[in-house]
Amino acid sequence: MFQHSKPLTSSAAARWRELLQRRAIPPEIRAAAPNDPSRHDPARFVPAATPEDTPSRRAALELLGPDGGTVLDVGCGAGAAGLALVPQVSHLTGVDSAEDMLRAFEQACQQRGLAHRSVHGPWPQAAAQAGVADVVVSHHVGYNTLDLGPFVTALDAAARRGVVVELHAVHPGAWLDPLWVQFHGLRRPPPATADDVLAVFAEVGIHPEVQRWTRPAQPRSPEAELDFSLRRLCLPVERRDEVADAVARLGPRHRDLVTISWSG
Ligand SMILES: C[S@@+](CC[C@H](N)C(=O)[O-])C[C@H]1O[C@@H](n2cnc3c(N)ncnc32)[C@H](O)[C@@H]1O
């Protein structure tokens, strides 16, 4: 069981860091994991041919305006956030710390005939190489980021017109918490939430517009979702059927999301 006796520290940035560190996978479980539990599979992030009309997309299109402009997508994965803005995006720069994600990003841009550039490296260290753009987007990256203050300050500095951040309302791994109890006897500490994110933003002087919304449960590839759950739970393929049953018992999963945007 997870023990945590110390109260969280008072600065929002320090509290954020502690919330994430407390949920780190215990070293003995991680060491025994057959696959890296933090790796993202590019196949799960392939951009939709027809982008979904979401508050995040609408906020970015509003910042781009009718004449469009350049976009920087931080933690781009396969490019879903930036490519949802085609044709208003004239050039798309993708930054990602994972090489395989950048290859998927390049392929998706080529398929759409979009001028693009990829920058390999972690944000904000890659900021100088990435340069500036009219609009900066960053979807589903914050909960990986211990130093959220410098991360968001660099997003702001890279944007001429504005920034759109999209995140889960609650840490995206939290839905698996009952399965950590079931498979590892591990009670997970409380997850970080978007309110913790917004507290860090306020601390660095960013007071954005916030839109909360829900994406209904979607029919996704059950195989890919099961691979994801197995990897996150640090379990071997032999436990696949048990995990499939446990995930099915959790029921359909809608996603509560938050769009956080501000003008540069
Ligand atoms: C959950 S995926 C989201 C991908 C994409 N933004 C989307 O919404 O489909 C997170 C991506 O952020 C990347 N990433 C995480 N932390 C990063 C950092 N500090 N700098 C750059 N990329 C990062 C990961 O490699 C991964 O591709």
Ligand as a Chemical Component Dictionary entry (heavy atoms), coordinates in Angstrom:
data_LIG
# 
_chem_comp.id                   LIG 
_chem_comp.type                 NON-POLYMER 
_chem_comp.pdbx_formal_charge   0 
_chem_comp.three_letter_code    LIG 
# 
loop_
_chem_comp_atom.comp_id 
_chem_comp_atom.atom_id 
_chem_comp_atom.alt_atom_id 
_chem_comp_atom.type_symbol 
_chem_comp_atom.charge 
_chem_comp_atom.model_Cartn_x 
_chem_comp_atom.model_Cartn_y 
_chem_comp_atom.model_Cartn_z 
_chem_comp_atom.pdbx_ordinal 
LIG C1  C1  C 0  -0.472 11.402 -24.768 1  
LIG S1  S1  S 1  0.545  11.779 -26.138 2  
LIG C2  C2  C 0  -0.426 13.043 -26.962 3  
LIG C3  C3  C 0  -0.022 13.258 -28.397 4  
LIG C4  C4  C 0  -0.814 14.337 -29.157 5  
LIG N1  N1  N 0  -0.578 15.659 -28.599 6  
LIG C5  C5  C 0  -2.279 14.016 -29.191 7  
LIG O1  O1  O 0  -3.058 14.674 -28.484 8  
LIG O2  O2  O -1 -2.673 13.083 -29.911 9  
LIG C6  C6  C 0  1.832  12.741 -25.379 10 
LIG C7  C7  C 0  2.979  13.036 -26.317 11 
LIG O3  O3  O 0  3.823  14.020 -25.696 12 
LIG C8  C8  C 0  5.166  13.628 -25.827 13 
LIG N2  N2  N 0  5.871  14.303 -24.711 14 
LIG C9  C9  C 0  5.696  14.096 -23.385 15 
LIG N3  N3  N 0  6.433  14.976 -22.676 16 
LIG C10 C10 C 0  7.078  15.763 -23.587 17 
LIG C11 C11 C 0  7.978  16.863 -23.491 18 
LIG N4  N4  N 0  8.365  17.379 -22.297 19 
LIG N5  N5  N 0  8.450  17.418 -24.619 20 
LIG C12 C12 C 0  8.064  16.945 -25.826 21 
LIG N6  N6  N 0  7.217  15.901 -25.986 22 
LIG C13 C13 C 0  6.721  15.328 -24.877 23 
LIG C14 C14 C 0  5.138  12.116 -25.809 24 
LIG O4  O4  O 0  6.281  11.550 -26.428 25 
LIG C15 C15 C 0  3.866  11.834 -26.598 26 
LIG O5  O5  O 0  4.109  11.768 -27.968 27 
# 
loop_
_chem_comp_bond.comp_id 
_chem_comp_bond.atom_id_1 
_chem_comp_bond.atom_id_2 
_chem_comp_bond.value_order 
_chem_comp_bond.pdbx_ordinal 
LIG C1  S1  SING 1  
LIG S1  C2  SING 2  
LIG S1  C6  SING 3  
LIG C2  C3  SING 4  
LIG C3  C4  SING 5  
LIG C4  N1  SING 6  
LIG C4  C5  SING 7  
LIG C5  O1  DOUB 8  
LIG C5  O2  SING 9  
LIG C6  C7  SING 10 
LIG C7  O3  SING 11 
LIG C7  C15 SING 12 
LIG O3  C8  SING 13 
LIG C8  N2  SING 14 
LIG C8  C14 SING 15 
LIG N2  C9  SING 16 
LIG N2  C13 SING 17 
LIG C9  N3  DOUB 18 
LIG N3  C10 SING 19 
LIG C10 C11 SING 20 
LIG C10 C13 DOUB 21 
LIG C11 N4  SING 22 
LIG C11 N5  DOUB 23 
LIG N5  C12 SING 24 
LIG C12 N6  DOUB 25 
LIG N6  C13 SING 26 
LIG C14 O4  SING 27 
LIG C14 C15 SING 28 
LIG C15 O5  SING 29 
# 
